[in-house]
Amino acid sequence: MPSKPPRCPLCGKPREPEFKPFCSRGCRDRDLLNWFGEGYAVPAAQAPDGTADNDRFDES
């Protein structure tokens, strides 16, 4: 069974080596803009006041 060629993670078109893992400059730039615009986020556990546990200097 032949394997399918890798696809662009954004639009599903075949990948281009120049823009790997994307198919075009447009998809590559759109992905970067999602990171800059906080369209993507890494989940983090935060206290209800919005601070992270290691941000608290008043607690020992």
C-alpha positions as CSV (number, residue, x, y, z in Angstrom):
1,M,0.0,0.0,0.0
2,P,1.6,3.3,-1.0
3,S,1.9,6.0,1.6
4,K,0.2,9.3,1.1
5,P,2.5,12.3,0.5
6,P,2.7,14.7,3.6
7,R,0.1,17.4,3.6
8,C,0.1,21.0,4.8
9,P,-1.3,21.1,8.4
10,L,-3.4,24.2,7.6
11,C,-5.0,23.6,4.2
12,G,-4.3,20.0,3.4
13,K,-2.6,20.6,0.1
14,P,0.7,18.7,-0.7
15,R,3.7,20.1,1.0
16,E,6.4,22.0,-0.8
17,P,10.0,21.4,0.3
18,E,10.8,25.1,0.3
19,F,8.0,25.9,2.9
20,K,8.1,22.6,4.8
21,P,5.9,21.6,6.6
22,F,3.5,24.0,4.7
23,C,2.5,24.1,1.1
24,S,3.2,27.8,0.5
25,R,4.5,31.0,1.9
26,G,0.9,32.1,2.7
27,C,0.2,29.1,4.9
28,R,3.6,29.5,6.6
29,D,2.9,33.2,7.3
30,R,-0.6,32.5,8.5
31,D,0.7,30.0,11.0
32,L,3.3,32.5,12.3
33,L,0.6,35.2,12.6
34,N,-1.5,32.7,14.7
35,W,1.4,32.4,17.1
36,F,2.0,36.2,17.2
37,G,-1.7,37.0,17.7
38,E,-2.1,34.3,20.4
39,G,-4.3,32.2,18.2
40,Y,-2.3,29.3,19.6
41,A,-1.6,28.9,23.3
42,V,0.2,26.4,25.5
43,P,-2.1,25.5,28.4
44,A,-0.9,26.6,31.8
45,A,-2.3,26.1,35.3
46,Q,-2.7,29.5,37.0
47,A,-4.0,30.7,40.3
48,P,-7.4,32.5,40.3
49,D,-5.6,35.9,40.6
50,G,-3.8,35.2,37.2
51,T,-0.3,34.6,38.7
52,A,1.7,31.4,38.3
53,D,2.8,29.5,41.4
54,N,6.5,30.4,40.8
55,D,5.5,34.1,40.6
56,R,4.6,34.2,44.3
57,F,7.5,35.6,46.3
58,D,5.5,36.3,49.4
59,E,5.0,32.6,50.2
60,S,7.8,30.3,51.4
